Amino acid sequence: MRQSNLYVILFAIGLTVVFGGALSLTSVGLKPLQDKQVELDTKKKILGAVMDISAYEDPNEILRIYDEKVKSIVVDINGNEVTTDAKGNPMVAEKVNIQKNSKLDPQDRNYPVFMFLNESGEIESYIFPTFGSGLWDWVSSYIALESNLNTVKGIAFDHKGETPGLGARITEVKVQDRYVGKKIYDASGELQSITMVKGEGNTGLNEHEVDGMSGATMTAKGLNAMLIDYLQCYSAFIQKTKSQNS
């Protein structure tokens, strides 16, 4: 009986080691593919804030356009460029994890800035990633500003768990298009951000407001808080860049 119990225990341990090792090897083997997919998804979202990429089905084409049209830097909350991380490694904007960064104090975060170039190599728009909380889980965006760093060129929202048909509509083009042409600063230069108002079908909206989504008030509040929070964090960089360009 003792031998039988020992056999069962050893057999179970053996299976654990074998299957655990197999899963580990599979994970290691798939990691390059997973990393490549994350890279592609990130670059698609960045490009999606400034151009229609729906016609591009080949991932290599997306990556080619990105490499040709986008350059990036990382800045701190004071608007100064950050070139190395805490370990002295080169700072790469595309590798900054916005979700993990959002858990840090704003003073300690790294802030990626992506610049979309025109055919002459001049900056056509600036793209800023943001991250916040919706109704059920996280929401995020890439908001693109025209070269004046005030007018919205486009925005690409994403979410994890908003309600289908309600808050989840933030990923619809017709909802995102409501932000195009809106302003984040008022005439006096004060940051106003952009507010999604309550309800849908509203009229008389000003240049800092967009129409809401019926039944999605809490999601809208999450978007509003996310945008103002991150635009405040990017404000020093925006003001410095405006000064340099004037």
C-alpha positions as CSV (number, residue, x, y, z in Angstrom):
1,M,0.0,0.0,0.0
2,R,2.8,2.4,0.9
3,Q,4.5,1.6,-2.4
4,S,1.2,2.3,-4.2
5,N,0.8,5.6,-2.5
6,L,4.4,6.5,-3.3
7,Y,3.9,5.6,-6.9
8,V,0.9,7.8,-7.2
9,I,2.7,10.7,-5.6
10,L,5.8,10.3,-7.8
11,F,3.6,10.0,-10.9
12,A,1.7,13.2,-10.0
13,I,5.0,15.0,-9.5
14,G,6.3,13.7,-12.8
15,L,3.2,14.9,-14.6
16,T,3.5,18.3,-13.0
17,V,7.1,18.7,-14.0
18,V,6.5,17.5,-17.6
19,F,3.4,19.6,-18.2
20,G,4.8,22.6,-16.3
21,G,8.0,22.4,-18.4
22,A,6.0,22.1,-21.6
23,L,3.8,25.1,-20.8
24,S,6.9,27.1,-19.9
25,L,8.6,26.2,-23.2
26,T,5.5,27.1,-25.1
27,S,5.2,30.4,-23.3
28,V,8.8,31.2,-24.1
29,G,8.4,30.1,-27.7
30,L,5.3,32.3,-28.2
31,K,6.6,35.4,-26.5
32,P,8.2,36.9,-29.6
33,L,4.9,36.5,-31.4
34,Q,3.0,38.0,-28.5
35,D,5.4,40.9,-28.3
36,K,5.0,41.5,-32.1
37,Q,1.2,41.5,-31.7
38,V,1.3,44.0,-28.9
39,E,3.6,46.2,-30.9
40,L,1.2,46.0,-33.9
41,D,-1.8,46.8,-31.8
42,T,-0.1,49.8,-30.2
43,K,1.0,51.2,-33.5
44,K,-2.4,50.6,-35.1
45,K,-4.0,52.6,-32.3
46,I,-1.5,55.5,-32.6
47,L,-2.0,55.7,-36.4
48,G,-5.8,55.3,-36.0
49,A,-5.9,58.6,-34.1
50,V,-4.7,60.5,-37.2
51,M,-5.6,58.4,-40.2
52,D,-8.0,55.8,-41.5
53,I,-6.1,52.5,-41.5
54,S,-9.0,50.2,-42.2
55,A,-7.8,49.6,-45.8
56,Y,-4.5,48.3,-44.6
57,E,-4.8,44.6,-43.8
58,D,-1.1,43.6,-44.1
59,P,0.5,44.1,-40.6
60,N,3.9,44.8,-42.3
61,E,2.3,47.7,-44.2
62,I,1.0,49.1,-40.9
63,L,4.5,48.9,-39.4
64,R,6.1,50.4,-42.5
65,I,3.7,53.4,-42.4
66,Y,4.4,53.8,-38.8
67,D,8.2,53.8,-39.2
68,E,7.9,56.3,-42.0
69,K,5.3,58.7,-40.5
70,V,5.8,58.6,-36.7
71,K,8.7,59.6,-34.4
72,S,8.4,59.5,-30.6
73,I,10.0,60.7,-27.4
74,V,9.3,60.3,-23.7
75,V,8.9,63.3,-21.4
76,D,8.4,63.9,-17.7
77,I,5.6,65.9,-16.1
78,N,7.7,69.1,-16.5
79,G,7.9,68.6,-20.2
80,N,11.5,67.6,-20.3
81,E,12.6,64.7,-22.5
82,V,13.6,61.5,-20.7
83,T,16.2,59.6,-22.7
84,T,17.1,56.7,-20.3
85,D,15.3,54.7,-17.7
86,A,16.3,54.0,-14.1
87,K,18.7,51.3,-15.3
88,G,20.4,53.5,-17.9
89,N,18.7,51.8,-20.8
90,P,17.4,53.9,-23.7
91,M,13.9,55.1,-23.2
92,V,11.5,53.9,-26.0
93,A,8.1,55.5,-26.1
94,E,6.4,52.6,-27.7
95,K,7.5,50.3,-24.8
96,V,6.1,52.5,-22.0
97,N,3.3,50.6,-20.4
98,I,0.6,53.3,-19.9
99,Q,-1.5,51.0,-17.7
100,K,1.3,50.3,-15.2
101,N,2.4,53.9,-15.4
102,S,-1.1,55.1,-14.5
103,K,-0.7,53.5,-11.0
104,L,2.3,55.8,-10.3
105,D,2.1,59.3,-8.9
106,P,1.9,61.7,-11.8
107,Q,5.2,63.2,-10.9
108,D,6.9,59.7,-11.3
109,R,5.3,58.7,-14.6
110,N,6.9,58.5,-18.0
111,Y,4.8,60.2,-20.7
112,P,5.1,59.1,-24.3
113,V,4.6,61.6,-27.1
114,F,4.1,60.5,-30.7
115,M,4.6,62.9,-33.6
116,F,2.9,62.2,-37.0
117,L,4.9,63.7,-39.9
118,N,3.7,65.0,-43.2
119,E,5.3,64.3,-46.6
120,S,7.9,67.0,-45.9
121,G,8.9,65.5,-42.6
122,E,7.3,68.3,-40.6
123,I,5.2,67.5,-37.5
124,E,1.5,67.5,-38.6
125,S,0.1,66.4,-35.3
126,Y,1.0,65.3,-31.8
127,I,-0.5,62.1,-30.2
128,F,-0.8,61.6,-26.5
129,P,-1.8,58.3,-24.8
130,T,-4.2,58.5,-21.8
131,F,-5.5,55.9,-19.4
132,G,-8.4,55.9,-16.8
133,S,-11.4,54.1,-15.4
134,G,-14.7,53.6,-17.1
135,L,-17.9,52.0,-15.6
136,W,-16.6,48.4,-15.2
137,D,-12.9,48.5,-16.0
138,W,-10.2,50.6,-17.7
139,V,-10.6,52.9,-20.6
140,S,-7.9,54.5,-22.7
141,S,-7.3,56.7,-25.7
142,Y,-4.8,58.2,-28.1
143,I,-5.7,61.8,-28.6
144,A,-4.2,63.6,-31.5
145,L,-3.8,67.4,-31.6
146,E,-3.0,69.4,-34.7
147,S,0.4,71.2,-34.9
148,N,-1.1,74.1,-33.0
149,L,-1.4,71.7,-30.0
150,N,-5.0,72.8,-29.3
151,T,-7.3,71.5,-32.0
152,V,-8.2,67.8,-31.9
153,K,-7.1,66.0,-35.1
154,G,-8.6,62.7,-34.0
155,I,-9.0,60.3,-31.1
156,A,-8.9,56.5,-30.7
157,F,-10.7,55.1,-27.6
158,D,-10.4,51.6,-26.2
159,H,-11.9,49.8,-23.3
160,K,-11.9,46.5,-21.5
161,G,-15.4,46.0,-20.1
162,E,-17.9,48.8,-21.0
163,T,-21.5,47.7,-21.6
164,P,-22.1,46.5,-25.2
165,G,-24.4,49.0,-27.1
166,L,-23.9,51.6,-24.4
167,G,-20.5,52.6,-23.1
168,A,-18.7,50.3,-25.5
169,R,-19.8,52.6,-28.3
170,I,-16.7,54.7,-27.5
171,T,-14.8,52.6,-30.1
172,E,-17.3,53.5,-32.8
173,V,-15.9,55.9,-35.4
174,K,-19.0,58.1,-35.3
175,V,-18.6,58.7,-31.6
176,Q,-14.9,59.4,-31.9
177,D,-15.5,61.8,-34.8
178,R,-17.4,64.0,-32.4
179,Y,-14.1,65.1,-30.9
180,V,-12.6,66.2,-34.2
181,G,-12.1,70.0,-34.4
182,K,-12.8,70.5,-30.7
183,K,-10.3,72.6,-28.6
184,I,-8.6,71.7,-25.4
185,Y,-7.6,75.3,-24.5
186,D,-9.9,78.4,-24.3
187,A,-9.2,81.8,-25.8
188,S,-7.3,82.9,-22.7
189,G,-5.0,79.8,-22.9
190,E,-6.6,78.0,-20.0
191,L,-6.8,74.2,-20.3
192,Q,-10.5,73.2,-20.6
193,S,-10.1,69.7,-22.0
194,I,-13.1,68.2,-23.7
195,T,-16.3,67.1,-21.9
196,M,-18.7,64.5,-23.2
197,V,-22.1,65.8,-22.0
198,K,-24.9,63.8,-20.5
199,G,-27.5,62.4,-22.9
200,E,-27.4,62.2,-26.7
201,G,-28.8,64.5,-29.4
202,N,-27.7,67.7,-27.6
203,T,-27.5,70.9,-29.5
204,G,-25.7,74.2,-28.8
205,L,-22.5,72.5,-27.7
206,N,-19.4,74.7,-27.4
207,E,-15.9,74.0,-28.7
208,H,-15.0,72.1,-25.5
209,E,-18.0,69.8,-25.5
210,V,-19.1,66.7,-27.4
211,D,-22.5,65.0,-27.6
212,G,-22.9,62.1,-25.1
213,M,-24.1,58.5,-25.4
214,S,-27.5,57.5,-24.2
215,G,-27.3,55.2,-21.2
216,A,-23.6,55.6,-20.8
217,T,-23.2,58.5,-18.3
218,M,-20.7,56.8,-16.1
219,T,-18.5,55.8,-19.1
220,A,-18.6,59.5,-20.2
221,K,-17.6,60.6,-16.8
222,G,-14.6,58.2,-16.9
223,L,-13.6,59.6,-20.3
224,N,-13.8,63.2,-19.1
225,A,-11.8,62.5,-16.0
226,M,-9.1,60.6,-18.0
227,L,-8.7,63.3,-20.6
228,I,-8.4,66.2,-18.2
229,D,-6.0,64.3,-15.9
230,Y,-3.6,63.4,-18.7
231,L,-3.8,66.7,-20.6
232,Q,-2.8,68.4,-17.3
233,C,0.2,66.1,-17.1
234,Y,1.1,66.9,-20.7
235,S,0.5,70.6,-20.3
236,A,4.1,71.5,-19.5
237,F,5.3,69.8,-22.7
238,I,2.6,71.4,-24.7
239,Q,3.4,74.9,-23.5
240,K,7.1,74.4,-24.0
241,T,6.6,73.2,-27.5
242,K,4.3,76.1,-28.4
243,S,6.9,78.5,-27.1
244,Q,9.6,76.9,-29.2
245,N,7.4,76.9,-32.3
246,S,6.3,80.5,-32.0
